[in-house]
Amino acid sequence: QVQLVESGGGLVQAGGSLRLSCAASGSIVRANAMGWYRQAPGKQRELVASITSGGTRSYADSVKGRFTISRDNAKNTVYLQMNSLKPEDTAVYYCNADVIADRLLEVWGQGTLVTVSS
């Protein structure tokens, strides 16, 4: 069974920083694209950032210049460094990954809450 375990959420003041981590565990051959989504109360889940196994990154316009996604392929782990946080960044952040195990799987983490106070 493949799982994604997230950590690093919490409460921070506007202008502050947080770093989210997401580790894939289980019988994984390789993790392909990995990314972070978020869902604020009353809103749809949206893609925040993604990174391919080769390191190509993409970001939502709302976080460009403030958030940085990175990964450690040896550890099947993806990170999201969030700087200059704003109250509108408040949401549950979900890790997502396309992994090759016994077959190709799309896996989601359980979510971690990020709250930015004004």
ChimeraX commands (.cxc) that place a marker at each C-alpha (Angstrom):
marker #1 position 0.00,0.00,0.00 radius 0.5
marker #1 position 1.36,3.41,-0.97 radius 0.5
marker #1 position 0.83,6.35,1.36 radius 0.5
marker #1 position 1.72,10.04,1.39 radius 0.5
marker #1 position 2.44,11.47,4.82 radius 0.5
marker #1 position 2.46,15.27,5.15 radius 0.5
marker #1 position 3.92,17.44,7.87 radius 0.5
marker #1 position 4.75,21.07,8.54 radius 0.5
marker #1 position 1.43,22.85,8.65 radius 0.5
marker #1 position 0.43,25.20,11.42 radius 0.5
marker #1 position -0.39,28.75,12.42 radius 0.5
marker #1 position 1.77,31.64,11.25 radius 0.5
marker #1 position 1.44,35.40,11.07 radius 0.5
marker #1 position 1.16,37.18,7.76 radius 0.5
marker #1 position 4.60,37.65,6.24 radius 0.5
marker #1 position 5.92,34.53,7.89 radius 0.5
marker #1 position 7.16,31.24,6.46 radius 0.5
marker #1 position 6.34,27.56,6.67 radius 0.5
marker #1 position 7.80,24.48,5.06 radius 0.5
marker #1 position 5.61,21.52,4.18 radius 0.5
marker #1 position 6.99,18.03,3.63 radius 0.5
marker #1 position 5.38,14.98,2.05 radius 0.5
marker #1 position 6.98,11.56,2.06 radius 0.5
marker #1 position 5.76,8.66,-0.03 radius 0.5
marker #1 position 6.02,5.24,1.58 radius 0.5
marker #1 position 5.26,1.69,0.53 radius 0.5
marker #1 position 6.38,-0.49,-2.33 radius 0.5
marker #1 position 7.27,2.32,-4.70 radius 0.5
marker #1 position 9.39,1.80,-7.77 radius 0.5
marker #1 position 9.45,5.49,-8.64 radius 0.5
marker #1 position 7.52,8.69,-7.98 radius 0.5
marker #1 position 6.75,10.65,-11.14 radius 0.5
marker #1 position 5.10,14.06,-10.86 radius 0.5
marker #1 position 4.50,15.29,-7.32 radius 0.5
marker #1 position 2.63,18.36,-6.24 radius 0.5
marker #1 position 0.70,20.37,-3.72 radius 0.5
marker #1 position -2.94,21.38,-3.85 radius 0.5
marker #1 position -4.93,23.44,-1.41 radius 0.5
marker #1 position -8.55,23.89,-0.50 radius 0.5
marker #1 position -9.84,26.88,1.39 radius 0.5
marker #1 position -13.23,26.84,3.14 radius 0.5
marker #1 position -16.02,27.11,0.62 radius 0.5
marker #1 position -13.67,26.91,-2.35 radius 0.5
marker #1 position -12.60,24.24,-4.80 radius 0.5
marker #1 position -9.31,22.44,-4.48 radius 0.5
marker #1 position -6.65,24.14,-6.58 radius 0.5
marker #1 position -3.17,23.25,-7.76 radius 0.5
marker #1 position -0.49,25.25,-5.97 radius 0.5
marker #1 position 2.72,23.82,-7.39 radius 0.5
marker #1 position 4.02,20.71,-9.10 radius 0.5
marker #1 position 7.37,19.20,-9.97 radius 0.5
marker #1 position 8.32,16.40,-12.34 radius 0.5
marker #1 position 10.84,13.69,-11.57 radius 0.5
marker #1 position 13.27,15.63,-13.74 radius 0.5
marker #1 position 12.80,18.80,-11.69 radius 0.5
marker #1 position 10.55,20.88,-13.96 radius 0.5
marker #1 position 8.43,23.14,-11.76 radius 0.5
marker #1 position 5.14,24.95,-12.25 radius 0.5
marker #1 position 3.26,27.30,-9.94 radius 0.5
marker #1 position -0.11,28.91,-9.60 radius 0.5
marker #1 position 0.06,32.62,-10.39 radius 0.5
marker #1 position -1.03,33.46,-6.85 radius 0.5
marker #1 position 2.09,31.91,-5.29 radius 0.5
marker #1 position 4.78,32.66,-7.87 radius 0.5
marker #1 position 7.77,34.33,-6.28 radius 0.5
marker #1 position 6.69,33.33,-2.77 radius 0.5
marker #1 position 6.50,29.52,-2.80 radius 0.5
marker #1 position 9.17,27.05,-3.91 radius 0.5
marker #1 position 8.60,23.38,-4.59 radius 0.5
marker #1 position 11.46,20.89,-4.44 radius 0.5
marker #1 position 11.95,17.16,-4.13 radius 0.5
marker #1 position 14.37,14.50,-3.03 radius 0.5
marker #1 position 13.98,11.58,-5.41 radius 0.5
marker #1 position 16.05,9.24,-3.25 radius 0.5
marker #1 position 13.57,9.76,-0.42 radius 0.5
marker #1 position 10.43,10.06,-2.59 radius 0.5
marker #1 position 9.77,13.29,-0.73 radius 0.5
marker #1 position 8.43,16.62,-1.93 radius 0.5
marker #1 position 8.68,19.94,-0.11 radius 0.5
marker #1 position 6.88,23.26,-0.32 radius 0.5
marker #1 position 8.69,26.28,1.08 radius 0.5
marker #1 position 6.16,29.03,1.65 radius 0.5
marker #1 position 7.41,32.56,2.26 radius 0.5
marker #1 position 5.67,35.92,2.60 radius 0.5
marker #1 position 2.49,34.14,3.59 radius 0.5
marker #1 position -0.82,35.96,3.28 radius 0.5
marker #1 position -4.16,35.35,5.02 radius 0.5
marker #1 position -5.56,34.19,1.67 radius 0.5
marker #1 position -3.06,31.32,1.73 radius 0.5
marker #1 position -5.05,29.80,4.60 radius 0.5
marker #1 position -6.23,26.37,3.49 radius 0.5
marker #1 position -5.79,22.64,3.90 radius 0.5
marker #1 position -2.78,21.67,1.79 radius 0.5
marker #1 position -2.76,18.26,0.13 radius 0.5
marker #1 position 0.17,16.40,-1.33 radius 0.5
marker #1 position -0.39,14.50,-4.57 radius 0.5
marker #1 position 1.83,12.09,-6.44 radius 0.5
marker #1 position 1.81,9.82,-9.45 radius 0.5
marker #1 position 3.78,6.76,-8.39 radius 0.5
marker #1 position 4.78,3.50,-9.96 radius 0.5
marker #1 position 4.23,0.61,-7.57 radius 0.5
marker #1 position 2.71,-2.63,-8.85 radius 0.5
marker #1 position 0.92,-0.29,-11.25 radius 0.5
marker #1 position 0.63,3.43,-11.89 radius 0.5
marker #1 position -1.21,5.07,-9.03 radius 0.5
marker #1 position -2.39,8.56,-8.16 radius 0.5
marker #1 position -2.06,9.03,-4.42 radius 0.5
marker #1 position -3.25,11.81,-2.09 radius 0.5
marker #1 position -2.10,12.76,1.36 radius 0.5
marker #1 position -4.46,13.34,4.26 radius 0.5
marker #1 position -3.97,17.11,4.22 radius 0.5
marker #1 position -2.29,19.55,6.57 radius 0.5
marker #1 position -3.85,22.81,7.74 radius 0.5
marker #1 position -2.05,26.09,7.15 radius 0.5
marker #1 position -3.53,29.11,8.90 radius 0.5
marker #1 position -2.16,32.60,8.25 radius 0.5
marker #1 position -3.31,35.27,10.67 radius 0.5
marker #1 position -3.47,38.95,9.74 radius 0.5
marker link #1:1,2 radius 0.2
marker link #1:2,3 radius 0.2
marker link #1:3,4 radius 0.2
marker link #1:4,5 radius 0.2
marker link #1:5,6 radius 0.2
marker link #1:6,7 radius 0.2
marker link #1:7,8 radius 0.2
marker link #1:8,9 radius 0.2
marker link #1:9,10 radius 0.2
marker link #1:10,11 radius 0.2
marker link #1:11,12 radius 0.2
marker link #1:12,13 radius 0.2
marker link #1:13,14 radius 0.2
marker link #1:14,15 radius 0.2
marker link #1:15,16 radius 0.2
marker link #1:16,17 radius 0.2
marker link #1:17,18 radius 0.2
marker link #1:18,19 radius 0.2
marker link #1:19,20 radius 0.2
marker link #1:20,21 radius 0.2
marker link #1:21,22 radius 0.2
marker link #1:22,23 radius 0.2
marker link #1:23,24 radius 0.2
marker link #1:24,25 radius 0.2
marker link #1:25,26 radius 0.2
marker link #1:26,27 radius 0.2
marker link #1:27,28 radius 0.2
marker link #1:28,29 radius 0.2
marker link #1:29,30 radius 0.2
marker link #1:30,31 radius 0.2
marker link #1:31,32 radius 0.2
marker link #1:32,33 radius 0.2
marker link #1:33,34 radius 0.2
marker link #1:34,35 radius 0.2
marker link #1:35,36 radius 0.2
marker link #1:36,37 radius 0.2
marker link #1:37,38 radius 0.2
marker link #1:38,39 radius 0.2
marker link #1:39,40 radius 0.2
marker link #1:40,41 radius 0.2
marker link #1:41,42 radius 0.2
marker link #1:42,43 radius 0.2
marker link #1:43,44 radius 0.2
marker link #1:44,45 radius 0.2
marker link #1:45,46 radius 0.2
marker link #1:46,47 radius 0.2
marker link #1:47,48 radius 0.2
marker link #1:48,49 radius 0.2
marker link #1:49,50 radius 0.2
marker link #1:50,51 radius 0.2
marker link #1:51,52 radius 0.2
marker link #1:52,53 radius 0.2
marker link #1:53,54 radius 0.2
marker link #1:54,55 radius 0.2
marker link #1:55,56 radius 0.2
marker link #1:56,57 radius 0.2
marker link #1:57,58 radius 0.2
marker link #1:58,59 radius 0.2
marker link #1:59,60 radius 0.2
marker link #1:60,61 radius 0.2
marker link #1:61,62 radius 0.2
marker link #1:62,63 radius 0.2
marker link #1:63,64 radius 0.2
marker link #1:64,65 radius 0.2
marker link #1:65,66 radius 0.2
marker link #1:66,67 radius 0.2
marker link #1:67,68 radius 0.2
marker link #1:68,69 radius 0.2
marker link #1:69,70 radius 0.2
marker link #1:70,71 radius 0.2
marker link #1:71,72 radius 0.2
marker link #1:72,73 radius 0.2
marker link #1:73,74 radius 0.2
marker link #1:74,75 radius 0.2
marker link #1:75,76 radius 0.2
marker link #1:76,77 radius 0.2
marker link #1:77,78 radius 0.2
marker link #1:78,79 radius 0.2
marker link #1:79,80 radius 0.2
marker link #1:80,81 radius 0.2
marker link #1:81,82 radius 0.2
marker link #1:82,83 radius 0.2
marker link #1:83,84 radius 0.2
marker link #1:84,85 radius 0.2
marker link #1:85,86 radius 0.2
marker link #1:86,87 radius 0.2
marker link #1:87,88 radius 0.2
marker link #1:88,89 radius 0.2
marker link #1:89,90 radius 0.2
marker link #1:90,91 radius 0.2
marker link #1:91,92 radius 0.2
marker link #1:92,93 radius 0.2
marker link #1:93,94 radius 0.2
marker link #1:94,95 radius 0.2
marker link #1:95,96 radius 0.2
marker link #1:96,97 radius 0.2
marker link #1:97,98 radius 0.2
marker link #1:98,99 radius 0.2
marker link #1:99,100 radius 0.2
marker link #1:100,101 radius 0.2
marker link #1:101,102 radius 0.2
marker link #1:102,103 radius 0.2
marker link #1:103,104 radius 0.2
marker link #1:104,105 radius 0.2
marker link #1:105,106 radius 0.2
marker link #1:106,107 radius 0.2
marker link #1:107,108 radius 0.2
marker link #1:108,109 radius 0.2
marker link #1:109,110 radius 0.2
marker link #1:110,111 radius 0.2
marker link #1:111,112 radius 0.2
marker link #1:112,113 radius 0.2
marker link #1:113,114 radius 0.2
marker link #1:114,115 radius 0.2
marker link #1:115,116 radius 0.2
marker link #1:116,117 radius 0.2
marker link #1:117,118 radius 0.2
view
